[in-house]
Amino acid sequence: TSRPLVTVYDDEGSNLATAKLPAVFKSPIRPDIVQFVHTNMAKNKRQAHAVSTKAGHQTSAESWGTGRAVARIPRVRGGGTHRSGQGAFGNVSFYIPAKLGGVWSLSNT
């Protein structure tokens, strides 16, 4: 079968010529390649993100000191809210902030 003809127009909308489409336009569309290209092009729009280095330290917390039969961990000041009296930044090792870095273009997601 021959390749289809297309009409070529100029910028004013009048016909200039007709041309045969390249043979590649007759090949079937492969969904696996379309999905691969779409997935990897979407990776170009990602932005870096991580936990703030000040996370958890933006409180008015201060230790109650000794003599209250509680741990000497810094506690949030105030009253009338659930947050008051709670411990703050007590050296909890599982709240380590995420690190920025790495090669974004090579991630396999």
C-alpha positions in Angstrom: 0.0 0.0 0.0 1.2 3.5 -0.8 1.9 6.2 1.7 -0.9 8.7 2.3 -0.7 12.2 0.8 -1.0 15.3 3.0 -1.6 18.9 1.9 1.0 21.5 2.9 -0.4 25.0 3.7 1.4 28.3 4.0 1.0 30.7 6.9 -2.0 32.4 5.1 -3.9 29.1 4.7 -3.5 28.6 1.0 -2.3 25.3 -0.5 1.4 25.1 -1.4 1.9 21.4 -2.3 1.1 17.8 -1.4 3.7 15.5 0.2 3.8 11.8 1.0 3.9 11.0 4.7 7.0 9.2 5.9 6.7 5.4 6.2 7.0 5.6 10.0 3.5 7.0 10.3 2.2 3.7 9.0 3.7 1.7 11.8 1.4 0.6 14.7 1.5 2.5 18.0 3.2 0.4 20.7 1.5 1.0 24.1 4.6 -0.2 26.0 6.8 2.5 24.4 4.1 5.2 24.9 3.9 4.3 28.6 7.7 4.2 29.0 8.2 7.6 27.5 5.3 9.1 29.4 6.6 7.7 32.7 10.1 8.9 32.2 9.1 12.4 30.9 7.0 12.9 34.0 10.1 12.5 36.1 11.5 15.7 34.7 8.9 17.7 36.7 9.8 16.4 40.1 11.1 18.8 42.8 13.4 18.0 45.7 11.8 17.7 49.1 13.0 17.0 52.6 12.1 17.6 56.2 13.1 21.0 57.6 16.2 21.0 59.7 14.2 23.1 62.3 11.3 20.6 62.5 10.3 20.1 66.0 12.5 22.8 67.4 10.1 25.7 66.7 8.5 25.5 70.1 8.8 27.3 73.4 9.8 24.1 75.0 12.0 24.2 78.2 12.8 21.6 80.8 10.7 21.5 84.0 13.9 20.6 85.9 14.1 18.1 88.7 11.7 17.6 91.5 8.5 16.8 89.6 8.9 13.1 89.1 9.0 13.4 85.3 11.8 13.1 82.8 13.9 16.2 82.3 12.9 16.3 78.6 12.0 19.8 77.3 8.2 20.3 77.5 6.0 22.8 75.6 4.9 25.8 77.6 1.4 27.0 78.0 -2.0 25.6 79.0 -5.5 25.0 77.6 -4.3 22.8 74.8 -3.3 19.3 74.2 0.1 20.4 73.1 1.1 22.0 76.4 3.1 19.8 78.6 4.1 17.5 75.8 7.7 16.5 75.3 9.6 18.2 72.5 12.8 17.3 70.6 13.8 14.6 73.1 16.6 13.1 71.0 14.4 10.6 69.3 16.5 8.8 66.7 13.7 7.8 64.4 12.8 11.4 63.5 16.0 11.9 61.4 15.2 14.3 58.5 15.4 13.0 55.0 18.6 13.9 53.1 18.5 15.7 49.8 20.8 14.5 47.1 21.3 11.6 44.7 20.9 11.4 40.9 17.2 12.2 40.2 17.4 11.1 36.5 18.4 7.5 37.4 15.7 6.7 40.0 13.6 3.7 39.3 10.1 4.5 40.4 
